[in-house]
Amino acid sequence: MSYADERQTDVSRLADVDDDALAALLARFGLTLVRVPGGEPIPGSFWGEEEAGLAGDRLYARPDTPLHSILHESGHYICMDPARRSALDTDAGGDYDEENGVCYLQILLADHLPDMDRDRMCADMDAWGYTFRLGSAAAWFAEDAADARAWLQERGVLDRDGAVTWRCRGA
């Protein structure tokens, strides 16, 4: 049994959302959504299988790519410094604080897609196996993510009220 077979598969996928709305959301950050045909390898995918891939300013996804993976990898692109962004190919890297910022941001970005919202994103993250100290993504987001929010605000990704600025770090 593969790692993918062991994970919960009842999560939102690219095929489940308005991919034109998703492409428009990503374009606000300078990212281009590249749709990969079903069953084909995903370029730039660090984790392989159906996970989203990054190379430069392109985010690659197939119909079976989980939306949380798409928003998570997009979050890395948005949150990395310009030097890393300019050399991006497959491995987004980042430290613990950036990873938390990325998780927080992917939850916020879900609210900007039709038929998706933060509650569904948190449920998808839980089903996929993201782990948080408080036991769920929603509890972490509501009660334990002040440091992630502050990190995003300090880097200009969120404004002082916690709203998305539609700018990448360092832009």
N, C-alpha and C positions, 0 to 999 in steps of 0.2 A: 504494500500500500504506500502510495506517495504522500509527501507532505500535503499536497493540495487535496488529496482524498480524505485526509484526516480532519481538514478544516470544515467549518460550517459553510455550506454553499448557498444558503438562502440570504443572499445579500444583493443590493442593487448593483447592477452592471451597466456598462455603456449601452447595451441594447435596450435597457429599461428606461433610459432618460432621453430627453430631447437633445441629441448630440449637437445640433446647431446652437442651442442655448449654451451648452457646455463649451463649445468652440468659441463663442462670443465672450463668455466669462474669462476663459484662458487668454484670449487675445487682448483683454484689458491689461494684462501683465506682460504682453509681448511674447506669449507662448502660442505656438501653432499646434492644434490637435491633428495628428496624423492617424487616420483610421487604417488599421491593418486588417486584411481579410481574415476571417475565422480560420483557425487551425494553423496559420502561418506564425513563424517565430516573431517575437516582438523585439525590434531593435532597441538597444539601450536599456533593456530590462535587467536590473541587477539581480532580481530574484527569479527570473525566468518564468516559465509556464504562462499564466494569463496576467501576470503583474505588469503594470504600466512601465514604460521605458522613457528615459530622458537622454537626449543628445543635443547639445546646443540649446537652441530655443524651440525645440520640437519635443512634444510629448506624444508617445506612441501608445495606442490602445486598440484592442480587438473588441468585438461585440461582447465577449465573455470577460473582459477586464472589469474587475470590481471598481465601482465608482470611488470607494474610499481609497483605493490604490492610486487612481487618477488624481484625486484631490491631494493626497499625501505627497506624491512625487511633484505635483505642481507647487505645493507648499514649500518643498525644498528649493525649487527654482526661485521662488519669490523671496525666501528667507536667506539664501546664501549671499555672501558678499559678491560684489561685481567681479573680482578676480577669479573666484571659483566658478561663477556663472559663465564667464567667458571661455573657460576650459572644460565645461561640463560634458562628460561622456560616460553614461551608465551609472557611475558611483557618485551619488549626491554628497556623500560624506556628511560632515556636520558633527557637532558635539551634543551633549545631553540637553543643554538649554535650547539649542536650535530644534532638536527633535520634539521637545515639548511645545515650542512655538508652532511647529509644523502641525502637530496634532490639534492644537487649539484652532489654528487657521483653517484646517480642513473642515472642522465642525462649523465655523462661521460661514465658509464659502458654500456649504450645502444649503444654507438659507436663501441663496441667490439663484437656485435652480428650480425650474418648475417640477412639481411632483417629488420634491426632495426637501428636507429640512434638517435641522440639527438633531432632532429626536431620532429620525431614521438613520442619520449618519452615526450617531452614538450606538444605536442598536447594531448596525453593520460592523462597526469597529469591535464591539463586544463579541459578536458572532464569529468574527475572523480571528480573534485571539489577542487583540491588543490588551495589554495589562496595565492597570492603574492601581495605585495604593488603596483607593477607596472601593475597589471591586467593579467599577463600571466607568465607561467613558463619560456618561452623563453626570455621575457623582463627582468625578474628577473635574469636569468642566465647570460645574456649579460651585464646588466647595474647595478645590485644591489647586486651581490653575492660575491664581493671581500672578505668580512668577512668570508663567508663559505669556499671559496678557501683557505684563509690563515689558517683557523682552521684545514683543512685537511692537509695542508703542515706542520704546526707545530706538527702534530701528526704522520707524516711520511706516511700518506695514499697517498698523492700526492708529487711529487718531486718539486724542486724549479721552474721548468718550467710549473707546473700544470698537468703533466702526472701521470697516475695511477702507483703506485710503486708495486702493487700486494702484499702488506703487510698489515696486520691488525694493527690497533693502538696497540702500545706496543709490537709488535713482533720483 
